[in-house]
Amino acid sequence: MTDSSGKTKLTFGFLNRFYVPSTGDTLSAYHTGLSLLKQAEQTGLTTGWVAQHHFHTETGALPSPLVWLAHAAQHTRHIRLGTAVVILPLEPALRLAEDAAVLDVLSDGRLELGLGKGFDAESFDHFNIPIEDRNKRYDDHIVTLTNALAGENIIDDLVLSPPVPELVHKIWESSRNSRAIAERGNGLILAPQPPDKSSHSPLIEQYLNTWYSQNPQKPVRIAFMRAIIPGADKKTVETEIGSDILRYVRRFIPEASANNLQTYLRNTGVLWGHPDEIIQDLSQDSTLGSISHFAAQVQTFSTHADQASHRLRLYTEQIAPAINSLFGGA
């Protein structure tokens, strides 16, 4: 999105990963997700993003994001509906194109189609797809998907129905190969980096150099997804989410201790504490000057509905305006 001067305008959204303690809580999570999406729309956020998880991996309860978004489209009017992300190597590309096309039509063109390669070996195993094939499958599938959405012949004179050629310009990718993303003219989704790759700067630089050489007249599309957990102060928030963070970290570090909680929070890209503390931390991140969209995740594993709504309100009313003040003119 651009402003009247032609500059990229910074927009804001939120990300829901549909975390639930058990699969028995799934329906409640779907209802809460719709309530949060309506709140986001009412308070001026531009996009509600949802994540895909198969088989309740990472406690995520939404394996079919396009189905849920089709439901959400009937209960909202103008907020954009994004996937962050659909695991493309696990999807039949033409079926995904058809489902995305129908959703885009039903939502009056509000779909933002975010794609990723996936990393959860368990999901690939259950789909009987070797995880080592994910890169090739991704590259093949994105060509098939993009060509179908663009209206190119699939076989003989058969083309995608319904036609949605504008959806080609609303594809996003989460990948470290940011040069290829820019070459395809797609948006770049940035997620928190692992500790050994703490800066997004190389990815952004690579993307921008390629983008401007190939798409000089088009506004840049870079979305930054970040866990934002606002509360009274850091200690209060640590009490609220500490056990959730340790549960997650112990998947990779079985001996993880509460004594190192703040280190784990930083290493997983979480910003927490009073809104003023979060704003101060964000002000130090120079990479935000290059983005076009910022989306916050406000929930962890055991967050209840009232907590999520309160955090979303703090993000919308205090943190997002501050980020816009700091970086919105970039």
Secondary structure, DSSP 4 states (H G I P E B T S, - for coil): -B-TTSPBPPEEEEEE--B-SSGGGHHHHHHHHHHHHHHHHHTT-SEEEE---STTGGGB--S-HHHHHHHHHTT-SSSEEEES-EEGGGS-HHHHHHHHHHHHHHTTS-EEEEEE----HHHHHHTT--GGGHHHHHHHHHHHHHHHHTT--SBTTB--SS--GGGGGGEEEE-S-HHHHHHTT-EEEE-PPPGGG---HHHHHHHHHHHHHH-TTSPP-EEEEEEEEE-S-HHHHHHHHHHHHHHHHTTT-TT--GGGHHHHHHHTTEEEESHHHHHHHHHT-GGGGG-SEEEEE---TT--HHHHHHHHHHIIIIIHHHHHHHHTT-
